[in-house]
Amino acid sequence: MVDLQEIQSIEGYEKMMDQSAEHPVLLFKHSTTCPISAAAFDEYQSFLNHSDDNLSAYLIKVIENRDVSNHVEADTKVKHESPQIFLIENKEVSWHTSHSNITAEAIKNEL
């Protein structure tokens, strides 16, 4: 099982990016008011609950932390969508997808 950590600041995001130089990082952008995002988040949690991979897992609540969400878009050059998931390795996005494409199986396949 992988622990999920919430990012609430740009500094927290930068620390997460630094961690990606040591091992893969998963980042989930979640809209807490959207049922599609809730379903995707359930898939993300299902993956984390059954994973023992050497990775770190993070969450950004896009409504509550809009400045951080906007910073992710600017930094990664990946257009914002929510729900959205990123696999980050060596401070670079190696994979991302959104909406109903976020499944435990899809995440597993990318890792």
Secondary structure as UniProt FT lines:
FT   STRAND          4..6
FT   HELIX           10..19
FT   TURN            20..22
FT   STRAND          25..30
FT   TURN            32..33
FT   HELIX           35..49
FT   STRAND          56..61
FT   TURN            62..65
FT   HELIX           66..76
FT   STRAND          84..89
FT   TURN            90..91
FT   STRAND          92..98
FT   HELIX           99..101
FT   HELIX           104..110
//
